[in-house]
Amino acid sequence: MEQSSNSDQVPAPFFQWDLLPFDLQGSILSLLPVSTLARCQSVSRSWRSTIRSPTFLSSLRRNRDDVYLIPFTDNVSPAAYHPSRDRWLTLGLPPSFFPLASDGSLLLALDDHNRLAVCDLFSGATLALLPDMASVLQPYVLALIDEFTSAHYKIVAVSTGDRVYSQVFDSRLGRWELKGQFPGRFAVLGNAVFLDGLLFVLSQGPDHLLTFDPIGGDWNLVDVAMPPVVCSHILDSEDRLFLVGGVEEVARIARVGIWELDLPKKEWRLICFMPDGFFTIFGGRRLDHFWTVARMGIVCFYNTRDTTLLMFDLPARRWWWPLPCNAIPRGRRFWFGHAIEPRVDLLKASNGRYAEDKSNIYCELIPLFFRRL
């Protein structure tokens, strides 16, 4: 079939955006990810005014196109994977930073002076140096809770000995406060997920699911038996809690499964197992340990033996192999295990230059702070 020439093509009709009602404009723009909205501010004064309005900002919801997963690093430049575009980028961070926890675009790390520092993973800027924690039985960081629609965050630290002691740092107050105890002995508290105002926490030795209220300081044991799995990890998707874990047979991981928490029935309901074909390539019977990093239902599995990566879209039930990361050789890959997405405060106007500069920085995020692999 012969293609038509350019002269035969009908030009696209001009669409007068400004004729749309203001509410409809806002509804359309609110469907875009924050990363796109940051660039849209330069389209016109009208768009910038709409995007920066408090009403519009409060209507925004997290968007999966904003998610970046950072499975590994070479101790110089962490590698970030963007699932929506199936591409890799390197992230510019100070090499001396030791990561502890992350949420949104924030990373809590130890700097080269062994101080707790909060930095922005997209710009690489250090936002705050934190005071020392209360010295209670060697505390360690459990979770960073980023408030998506504001510039504030909370950090939860715990000590595990004869009981769990917890303390919370609130960026509004700028200090640590002792909050709550739990009468249970655990070897360690593992990963945590903030959902519906509560921090859901995995414990190990013994394995349980706990909840913590970072405002009131209340701890509770969730009345649900844990599946007998190894390499366990909890994650959230569409306001539901899921568990990833390996099922062992003869001291080896024979399958990798995903369970959903059914609180009314007090059980973990099996959703699926990693398909046999993917499991065989991922590690098969040689698999003895794996790590998981996830955000908004996008899950990355990392085989620690040979640094193989496998992706899973939980809502879509889709498995795929990511594009190979060629910048960091397999022999120099170390687990990083964090996930990020931009914060809404990047879009906010300010009387000063900070928010303006930060938004401009983000608009140039790809060429300046990421290097495409």
VENRAPE-V129480 format. One line per field, one symbol per residue. burial: b if it has 9 or more other C-alpha atoms within 8 Angstrom, else e. A space follows every 10 residues. Layout:
burial: ???
This chain:
burial: eeeeeeeeee eeeeeeeeee eeeebbeebb ebbbbebbbb beeeeebbeb bbbeebbeeb eebeebbbbb bbbbeebbbb bbbeebbbbb bbbeeebebb bbbbbbbbbb beeebbbbbb bbbbebeebb eeebeeeebe bbbbbbeebe ebbbbbbbbb bebbbbbbbb beeebbebbb bbeebbbebb bbbbbeebbb bbbbeeebbb bbbbeebbbe eeebeeeebe bbbbbbbeee bbbbbbbbee ebbbbbbbbb bbeeebbbee eeebeeeebb ebbbeebebb bbbbbbbbbb bbbbeebbbb bbbbeeeeee ebeeeeebee eebeebbbbb bbbbbbbbee eeeebbebbb bbbbbbeebb beb
